[in-house]
Amino acid sequence: MNTLKENMVKSKNRQHGLEHIILNNNEDEVWEIDYDYGMAVNVSEYMKMNLVNTEIIKYSGSIKDFLEKERSCSNVQSHGDMTVCEKFHETIWTFDS
């Protein structure tokens, strides 16, 4: 049975799709979370914070903790660093929301 918090989070996810998080006040830890695709990507290498159109959330902890504890996501798994092209290397996590 879903709790009220889980229902609110899932409803918010369907409405907004993307969220941006800065972990531990470190701009080398900027994450874009896409709830529609169930992916969290470290976008620090190429994301300019002043160009982000959504509210930026600051969180003290890991991306795994944020997804599990703050957004009630399950099956949170790291897929390590992936090379998208020779200039960009991304750390990717997947999850079920």
C-alpha positions as CSV (number, residue, x, y, z in Angstrom):
1,M,0.0,0.0,0.0
2,N,1.4,3.4,-1.0
3,T,1.8,6.1,1.7
4,L,0.5,9.6,1.1
5,K,4.2,10.8,0.7
6,E,4.8,8.2,-2.0
7,N,1.6,9.2,-3.9
8,M,2.5,12.9,-3.7
9,V,6.1,12.2,-4.9
10,K,4.8,10.1,-7.8
11,S,2.2,12.7,-8.8
12,K,4.9,15.4,-8.7
13,N,7.2,13.3,-10.8
14,R,4.6,12.8,-13.5
15,Q,3.9,16.6,-13.6
16,H,7.4,17.9,-13.7
17,G,9.7,15.2,-15.1
18,L,13.1,16.8,-14.3
19,E,14.8,17.9,-11.1
20,H,18.2,19.4,-10.5
21,I,20.2,18.7,-7.4
22,I,23.5,20.0,-6.0
23,L,25.0,17.5,-3.5
24,N,26.9,18.7,-0.5
25,N,27.2,22.3,-1.8
26,N,29.6,21.1,-4.4
27,E,29.1,22.3,-8.0
28,D,31.0,19.3,-9.2
29,E,28.1,17.3,-7.9
30,V,25.2,18.7,-10.0
31,W,22.7,16.0,-10.9
32,E,19.8,16.0,-13.3
33,I,17.1,13.5,-12.3
34,D,14.6,12.4,-15.0
35,Y,11.7,10.7,-13.3
36,D,10.0,9.8,-16.7
37,Y,13.1,7.7,-17.7
38,G,14.2,6.7,-14.1
39,M,17.7,8.1,-14.5
40,A,19.9,10.4,-12.5
41,V,22.9,11.8,-14.4
42,N,25.8,13.8,-13.0
43,V,25.8,16.8,-15.4
44,S,28.5,18.9,-13.7
45,E,30.8,18.7,-16.7
46,Y,28.5,20.5,-19.1
47,M,25.6,22.0,-17.2
48,K,25.7,25.8,-16.5
49,M,23.7,26.4,-13.3
50,N,22.5,29.8,-14.5
51,L,20.8,28.1,-17.5
52,V,18.8,25.6,-15.5
53,N,15.1,26.5,-15.8
54,T,13.9,24.4,-12.8
55,E,14.5,25.0,-9.1
56,I,17.8,23.7,-7.9
57,I,17.6,21.6,-4.8
58,K,20.6,21.4,-2.3
59,Y,21.0,18.1,-0.5
60,S,23.6,17.0,1.9
61,G,24.3,13.3,1.1
62,S,24.6,11.0,-1.9
63,I,22.4,10.8,-4.9
64,K,21.4,7.3,-3.8
65,D,20.3,8.6,-0.4
66,F,18.4,11.5,-2.0
67,L,16.5,9.1,-4.4
68,E,15.7,6.6,-1.7
69,K,15.0,8.8,1.3
70,E,13.6,12.0,-0.2
71,R,11.8,10.7,-3.2
72,S,10.9,7.1,-2.1
73,C,12.5,5.6,-5.2
74,S,13.4,1.9,-5.2
75,N,15.8,-0.3,-7.1
76,V,18.4,2.5,-7.1
77,Q,21.5,1.2,-9.0
78,S,24.8,2.8,-10.1
79,H,26.0,2.1,-13.6
80,G,29.3,3.8,-13.1
81,D,30.9,6.2,-15.4
82,M,29.9,6.1,-19.0
83,T,31.5,8.0,-21.9
84,V,28.9,9.7,-24.0
85,C,31.4,11.2,-26.4
86,E,35.1,11.9,-25.9
87,K,34.4,15.1,-24.1
88,F,31.7,13.9,-21.7
89,H,31.9,11.2,-19.1
90,E,28.8,10.8,-17.0
91,T,28.0,8.9,-13.9
92,I,24.5,7.3,-14.2
93,W,22.1,5.9,-11.7
94,T,18.8,4.2,-12.5
95,F,15.7,3.8,-10.3
96,D,12.0,3.0,-10.1
97,S,9.8,5.8,-8.9
